[in-house]
């Protein structure tokens, strides 16, 4: 494990098992819970992503029936912009690639893609590719490797990956690779675990993982584990449960998931659960939220192959953060490495 000056403190009496039933209640009732109503009302700009987090978390925990499918699908349709083909995070909000990916993921899980205007969505994604192969996140033009991932993830789920210039897109992502094997938001930006997930998942979808230095990158990712067992996103940062997904998923795609201490990380995630309300927080003793609950549960699911615990959870796909059976049903091809 890496040695860092900053780390989380694990309480002496922490949960040692995943309280699935409480997490199901936390996610299913988040919208109506009085203690979270203010946060919910203030998060319109994240609402599409929030529904994706909830739908995915509940499905992984075998509780998809606790989500109102018709309501979720209608919300997706209400956020569609027929003039351009993208989805916003909330009705009448501007469309962007992040919200569009969440919308497509929701529709894919609910098998309602045929109710969407696929050609318009494909054209929207295509319109955001730049001359150098990068993608803008929306009409305002911000460039970030997150958007490259969103673009290919959307198109691969829709079966139209050939509609963009793949070679230029791959070359741009590879131009963001750093001397430590990691990736940043754009060429010259520092390596960050969240961006690494986006770029590794991108290259998995396009079949270009050979462009990475898997051992060097795997070492950098493994060094994100701190003595507490948790993972951080960059050196000298506190651990955060969400990196249980960003780091683990990248290691899983690279075939190097066993390079971290799985039991120690599982203990960190379990210690970040709220034993009263349910839900998982960023680190022990903080307040839980749906974002960290999904990525905590998804991380535990990925770890189950190493720890042989929590086998009641569905397997999660490390590229899309969706249940594995959904990706197989969609017949999406991805590349994974092995040692």
C-alpha positions in Angstrom: 0.0 0.0 0.0 1.1 3.6 -0.6 2.0 5.7 2.4 0.2 9.1 2.6 0.0 12.0 5.0 -3.7 12.2 4.7 -6.1 9.3 5.4 -9.5 8.5 6.8 -10.1 7.2 10.3 -12.0 4.0 10.6 -14.2 3.9 13.8 -13.6 1.0 16.1 -17.1 -0.2 15.8 -17.8 -0.2 12.1 -20.2 -2.4 10.0 -18.6 -5.5 8.7 -21.4 -6.6 6.4 -23.2 -4.9 3.6 -26.7 -3.8 4.9 -28.4 -4.3 1.5 -32.0 -3.9 2.8 -31.2 -0.5 4.3 -29.4 0.7 1.1 -32.4 -0.3 -0.9 -34.7 1.7 1.3 -32.3 4.7 1.3 -32.1 4.8 -2.5 -35.8 4.0 -3.2 -37.1 6.6 -0.7 -34.5 9.4 -1.3 -36.9 11.6 -3.2 -39.5 11.6 -0.5 -37.2 11.5 2.6 -37.8 14.7 4.5 -34.1 14.8 5.7 -32.9 14.9 2.0 -35.7 17.0 0.4 -33.6 20.2 0.3 -30.6 18.5 -1.3 -33.0 16.8 -3.8 -34.7 20.1 -4.7 -31.3 21.8 -5.2 -29.9 19.1 -7.5 -31.9 19.6 -10.8 -28.6 19.8 -12.7 -27.8 16.3 -11.5 -31.3 14.8 -11.7 -30.8 12.6 -14.8 -27.5 11.2 -13.3 -29.3 10.7 -10.0 -32.0 8.6 -11.6 -29.3 6.5 -13.3 -27.5 6.1 -9.9 -30.7 4.9 -8.3 -31.8 2.6 -11.2 -28.4 1.0 -11.3 -27.9 0.6 -7.6 -31.3 -1.0 -7.1 -30.8 -3.4 -10.0 -27.3 -4.5 -8.7 -29.0 -5.1 -5.3 -31.8 -7.1 -6.9 -34.4 -4.5 -6.2 -35.2 -2.9 -9.5 -38.9 -3.3 -8.7 -38.6 -0.6 -6.1 -38.1 2.1 -8.8 -41.1 3.4 -10.7 -40.1 2.4 -14.2 -42.8 4.4 -16.0 -42.0 7.5 -14.1 -38.3 7.2 -14.8 -38.8 6.5 -18.5 -41.2 9.5 -18.8 -38.6 11.7 -17.1 -36.0 10.7 -19.7 -38.4 11.6 -22.5 -39.3 14.9 -20.9 -35.6 15.9 -20.9 -35.1 15.2 -24.6 -34.3 18.1 -27.0 -35.8 17.2 -30.4 -34.1 20.2 -32.0 -30.6 18.8 -31.4 -31.0 15.2 -30.2 -29.5 15.5 -26.7 -30.8 15.1 -23.2 -30.6 17.7 -20.4 -30.4 16.8 -16.7 -33.9 18.2 -16.1 -36.8 19.4 -18.3 -35.9 22.7 -20.0 -32.2 22.4 -19.0 -29.6 22.5 -21.8 -28.6 19.2 -23.2 -25.1 17.7 -22.6 -23.2 14.5 -23.1 -23.2 13.5 -19.5 -27.0 13.6 -19.2 -27.4 12.0 -22.6 -25.3 9.0 -21.5 -27.3 8.7 -18.3 -30.5 8.8 -20.3 -29.3 6.1 -22.7 -28.2 3.9 -19.8 -31.6 4.2 -18.1 -33.4 3.4 -21.4 -31.0 0.5 -22.0 -31.7 -1.0 -18.5 -35.4 -0.6 -19.0 -35.3 -1.9 -22.6 -37.0 1.2 -24.0 -34.4 2.4 -26.5 -36.9 1.8 -29.3 -39.0 4.6 -27.8 -36.3 7.2 -28.4 -35.2 9.1 -31.6 -32.0 7.1 -32.1 -30.9 8.9 -35.3 -31.2 12.3 -33.7 -29.2 11.2 -30.6 -26.5 9.7 -32.8 -26.3 13.0 -34.8 -26.1 15.0 -31.6 -23.1 13.0 -30.4 -21.5 13.2 -33.8 -21.9 17.0 -33.9 -19.8 17.4 -30.7 -16.7 15.8 -32.1 -13.9 18.3 -32.8 -11.4 18.3 -35.6 -8.7 16.9 -33.3 -10.9 14.0 -32.4 -11.9 15.3 -28.9 -15.5 15.9 -27.8 -17.1 19.0 -26.4 -19.5 18.3 -23.5 -22.2 20.5 -25.0 -22.7 23.5 -27.3 -20.6 25.7 -25.0 -17.5 23.8 -26.1 -15.7 22.5 -22.9 -13.2 19.7 -23.9 -12.6 16.9 -21.5 -11.7 13.2 -21.8 -14.9 12.4 -19.8 -16.9 13.5 -22.9 -14.9 11.2 -25.1 -15.9 8.3 -23.0 -19.6 9.5 -22.9 -19.6 9.7 -26.7 -18.4 6.2 -27.4 -20.4 4.7 -24.5 -23.6 6.2 -25.9 -22.9 5.1 -29.5 -21.8 1.6 -28.5 -25.0 1.1 -26.5 -27.0 2.3 -29.5 -25.0 0.2 -31.9 -23.6 3.2 -33.9 -20.0 3.5 -32.9 -19.0 3.7 -36.6 -20.7 7.1 -36.9 -17.8 9.1 -35.5 -14.1 9.3 -36.5 -12.9 6.6 -34.2 -9.2 6.9 -35.1 -9.1 10.6 -34.3 -11.0 10.0 -31.1 -8.5 7.3 -30.0 -5.5 9.5 -30.9 -6.9 12.4 -28.8 -7.4 10.2 -25.8 -3.9 8.7 -26.1 -2.5 12.2 -26.4 -3.7 12.8 -22.8 -1.6 9.9 -21.5 1.1 11.0 -19.0 4.6 9.7 -18.1 3.2 7.9 -15.1 0.8 5.9 -17.3 -2.3 7.8 -16.3 -4.6 10.2 -18.1 -5.8 13.7 -17.6 -8.7 15.9 -18.8 -6.7 17.0 -21.8 -3.1 16.9 -23.1 -0.7 18.0 -20.3 -3.2 17.7 -17.5 -2.3 15.7 -14.4 -3.3 12.1 -14.0 -6.5 11.6 -12.0 -8.3 8.3 -11.2 -11.6 9.5 -12.5 -10.1 10.5 -15.9 -8.2 7.2 -16.0 -11.4 5.3 -15.7 -12.9 7.4 -18.5 -9.9 6.8 -20.8 -9.4 3.1 -20.0 -13.1 2.5 -20.5 -13.0 4.4 -23.7 -10.1 2.3 -25.0 -11.9 -0.8 -23.9 -14.9 0.1 -26.0 -12.8 1.0 -29.1 -10.5 -2.1 -28.7 -7.4 -0.1 -28.2 -6.2 -1.1 -24.7 -2.8 -2.0 -26.2 -2.1 1.7 -26.4 -1.8 1.8 -22.6 1.2 0.8 -20.5 -0.9 -1.6 -18.4 1.8 -2.4 -15.8 2.8 1.2 -15.3 -0.8 2.4 -15.1 -1.8 -0.6 -12.9 1.0 0.4 -10.4 -0.1 4.0 -10.3 -3.7 2.9 -9.6 -2.6 0.4 -6.9 -0.7 3.1 -5.2 -3.9 4.9 -4.6 -4.7 2.6 -1.7 -4.0 4.0 1.7 -3.4 2.3 5.1 -7.2 2.7 5.9 -7.9 0.5 2.9 -9.6 3.3 1.0 -8.5 4.6 -2.4 -7.8 8.2 -3.4 -7.9 9.9 -6.8 -4.5 11.5 -6.7 -1.4 11.4 -4.4 -1.8 13.2 -1.1 -5.6 13.3 -1.2 -8.1 11.7 1.2 -9.7 8.4 0.3 -13.2 8.5 -1.1 -15.6 5.6 -1.6 -16.3 6.7 -5.2 -12.7 5.8 -6.1 -13.7 2.3 -5.1 -15.3 2.4 -8.5 -13.0 4.7 -10.6 -9.8 2.9 -9.6 -11.3 -0.7 -9.3 -13.0 -0.6 -12.6 -9.8 0.6 -14.4 -7.8 -2.2 -12.7 -10.5 -4.7 -13.6 -10.4 -3.7 -17.3 -6.6 -3.9 -17.2 -6.7 -7.4 -15.6 -5.0 -6.2 -12.5 -7.8 -6.1 -9.9 -5.7 -8.3 -7.7 -3.0 -5.7 -7.3 -4.9 -4.0 -4.4 -5.8 -5.4 -1.0 -9.5 -6.4 -1.7 -10.4 -7.2 1.9 -9.0 -4.0 3.2 -10.9 -1.9 0.7 -14.1 -3.8 1.3 -13.8 -3.0 5.0 -13.3 0.7 4.2 -16.5 0.7 2.0 -18.5 -1.1 4.7 -17.3 1.3 7.4 -18.7 4.1 5.3 -22.2 2.8 5.5 -24.9 4.5 7.6 -26.3 1.8 9.9 -29.4 3.8 10.8 -30.6 5.4 7.5 -28.8 3.2 5.0 -26.7 4.6 2.2 -23.0 5.0 1.8 -20.9 8.2 2.3 -17.6 9.3 0.8 -15.8 8.1 3.9 -16.6 6.8 7.4 -18.8 9.1 9.6 -20.0 11.4 6.8 -23.5 11.7 5.4 -24.6 9.2 2.8 -25.9 10.0 -0.7 -27.1 8.1 -3.8 -23.8 8.8 -5.7 -21.5 7.2 -3.2 -24.1 4.5 -2.5 -24.1 3.3 -6.1 -20.3 3.4 -6.5 -19.8 1.8 -3.1 -22.2 -1.0 -3.9 -20.7 -1.3 -7.4 -17.2 -1.5 -5.9 -18.2 -4.2 -3.5 -19.7 -6.1 -6.4 -16.4 -5.9 -8.3 -14.5 -7.0 -5.2 -16.7 -10.1 -4.8 -14.6 -11.9 -7.3 -11.6 -11.5 -5.0 -13.1 -11.6 -1.6 -15.8 -14.3 -2.3 -18.2 -12.1 -0.2 -21.4 -10.3 -1.1 -22.3 -12.7 -3.8 -25.9 -11.7 -3.4 -25.1 -8.7 -5.5 -25.4 -8.8 -9.3 -22.2 -8.6 -11.3 -21.4 -5.1 -12.5 -19.8 -4.3 -15.9 -16.6 -2.3 -15.2 -16.8 -0.3 -18.4 -20.4 1.0 -18.2 -21.2 0.6 -14.4 -24.3 -1.2 -15.3 -25.3 -4.8 -14.4 -23.3 -7.3 -16.5 -26.4 -9.0 -17.8 -27.7 -5.8 -19.4 -24.4 -5.3 -21.4 -24.6 -9.0 -22.5 -28.2 -8.6 -23.5 -27.3 -5.5 -25.6 -24.4 -7.5 -27.2 -21.9 -4.7 -26.6 -18.4 -5.7 -27.3 -15.6 -4.5 -24.9 -12.0 -5.4 -24.6 -10.4 -6.5 -21.3 -6.7 -7.4 -20.6 -5.3 -10.2 -18.6 -1.8 -11.0 -17.2 
